[in-house]
Amino acid sequence: MTSEDLEKFKNLLGQKKAELENALKSFADKDPNLKGDWDSKYPDFSKDDLNTNLEEEADEVEEYAARLPVEHSFELRLQGINEALARIKNGTYDKCAKCGADIPEKRLEAYPEAKDCLKCSS
């Protein structure tokens, strides 16, 4: 793979990373104690604390519970992107992590964070 190709994938991965981080920032904060971890913000639908009712509290719990699997999914995708960027840096980006074979460029174009060739991923 040429240096231009690697730069193209580095930019693509950087864009995907920024998009995921922006999406996470809309409902979660980075955990200062655990690298790569985000904590979903607990929603507050009440206008003021004096008028909070059970329905609003239930909505808050439901919204929070819905955010957790999305947060986890985004964290995993972000981890894959960070690993791919590290592989670019150390020169193993287009090599299968399991067998060492080349990962086809078409696979990397479709899934830039791929770490395995098609044979090993199936």
N, C-alpha and C positions, 0 to 999 in steps of 0.2 A: 504494500500500500504506500502510495506516495505521501510526501509531507503535505501536499495540497489537500489530498483526501483526508488525512488525519486532522488538518485544520478545519475542514468542512464539518467533520463529525464532532470535533471539539466545540465549534460554534453552535451546531444543532443541539448538542447535549446541554450546553450553557443556556440556550433559549428555553429548553424544556425544564431545566432546573429552576430558572427564574419564574416561569409560569407556575410551576408547582409550589414554589415558596410563596408567591403572591396569593395563590389560592388558599394555602394553609394560613397565611396571615389574616385572611378574612374571618377565620373562626377559631384560630389557635395561636398560641404563643410558643416560641422556642423555649425548651426546658433548659435553664442555665446550668443544671447539674448533670445532664446526660446528653452527650453529643448525638445529634441526629434525631433527637426525640422532640416532639411537640406536644403541648397540652391544650386540649380543646377548652375554649372559654365557655363558662356556664352562662347561658343566655339569661337576660333579665327583661321580661316582657312587661313588667309592671310599670305604671307611670310614676307611682310613688309607693313607698313601703306601707303607708297607712291603708291603701285601698287594694292591696294584694288579695286575690281570692284563690280558691282551690283550683279553679279552671286554669288560671294563668300559671300557677305553680306546676300543674300537670303538663301544660304546654311546654314549659321550660325543661322539665325532666325528659319529655318526649324528644324535644329538639336536641338536647345534649346527648341522649342515647343514639340518635340518628347520626350525630357528628362523629362519634367515636370510630365506627368502622371506616368512614371516609378518611379520617385522620390517619388511621393505620395504613390504609391502602396508599395514600399519598406518601407517607413515610417510607414504605417499602419501595415505591417507585423512585423516590429521591435517593434512597440508598443505592439502588441499581445504577442510577445516573452518576452518582459520586464514584462508585466502583469503576464504571466505564471511563470516567475522566482520569482516574488513577492509572488505569491500564494504558491509556493514551500516553500518559506521562512516563510510564516505565517501559513502553515499547511492546506491550503484549495485547494491545487492543483487538487486533484482528486474529488472535489465536484462541482456539478453544481451551477453556480452563480445564476440561476433562482429558482430552486426548492430544491437545497441542496442534491439531490440524488448523488450517486457515478457515476462518469464518468468511463465507462469501460476502462480497460487498453488497449484493442485493439484499441479503438478510440484514446487514447492518443499516442499510437505508430504510428498511421497513421497521426495524427494531434496534435503534442505535445502542441501547444498553445491553444487547445480547452478549452473553459471555460463553455460550456454548454453540458448537456447530449444529446443524440440523440433525445429524445422526445421533449425537449425544443428548440433544434436548428432547428427543422423542422416546 
